[in-house]
Structure formats: structure tokens, C-alpha cells
Amino acid sequence: MLTKEKLARINELAKKSKTSGLTEKEKSEQKQLREEYLQNIRGSFTNQLKTVKIIDPAGNDVTPLKVKDMQKRNEKH
């Protein structure tokens, strides 16, 4: 999870980008922070998928095979 300071810095750079523009160093920092943020979001989403089970109205497990495979791989680790 990103710290509050990093999230604040992302927002600060975004605001500055819209108003006065960023230096090359700030652009690089913004790119790195955004990538870290996206990795965090993707990791959280993947962890959520590892716990998903889809049941149809008849009570049958209809969880997609791709998700089941991911869950099985997770159990092995």
C-alpha cells in the first residue's frame, strides 16, 4: 500500500502539471510514483480475484477456469 505522503505527492505533481508544468525530474518522479500506484492496485485486484467464487442461481459453481487456475497456483505457494 502506498503511504499517505506518496499519494499526496502524486496529487501535488498532477496539480502542478496542470497549472505550471513539471520539470524533467518531476516528470520522472511522477511516472515512477504512478507506476508504483498501478502495481499496488493491480496486486490488490489480483488478491481479490483469488477469493472469488461465482455461484449461479441453481447453486452450481461457475467460476471461470482462469480464476480457478489462479486460485490453485496460489494454494501451491
N, C-alpha and C positions, 0 to 999 in steps of 0.2 A: 504494500500500500504506500502511496506517496504521502510524504509529510505535508502538513498544512503550509509550511514555508515554500515547498516546491510548487504546490498548487497556486499559492499566492503569486509566486514568481511567473508562472505560466500566464496567469491573468494579467499581471503587470506588463509583461512583454507584449501580449496581444493588444492591450490598450495602447501602449506606446507605438506599436506597429501601425495602428490605425490613425494616430494623431501626428506624430513627428517622424516616424520611420525608425528603423533599427540599424545599428552598426553591424558590420560583418560578424563581429564577435558575439553580439546579441542574437543575430540570426542563427548562428551555430548553436548557441546555448538553447534557444527556443526549439530548434529542431531536435536536439538531444532530449530536452525535457518532454516534448510531445511524444517522442518515440518511447521513452520510459513510461509515460502515462498510458499509451496504447498497449504496451506489453502487459501492464498491470490489468487493464480492462480485459484484454484477451485471456489472460490467466484466470481471472475471476469467472468469466463466462465459461471457460473450459471446465473449471471446477464445478460449476452449477450443472453443466451437462452430465457430469459423471454421476450425478444423483438422480437424474430424470428417469421416470418410468411412466410410460403412456399406456393407459387402460381405455379400451373402447367401451361403449355403453353395455355391451354384452359381458364385460368383465375379462376380456382377453387382453393379454399383454401385446401391444402393437408398437412397442418401442422400436425405432429404426435400427437396422443391423449395424449401421455405422456407429451409433451411440452405444449399442451393446458391446461392440468390439472395443470401443474406447474404455468402457467400464471394466471389461475383462482384463485389458492391458494394465489398468490402474490397480486392479486387485493383485496382480503378479508382482508389482513393485512394492 
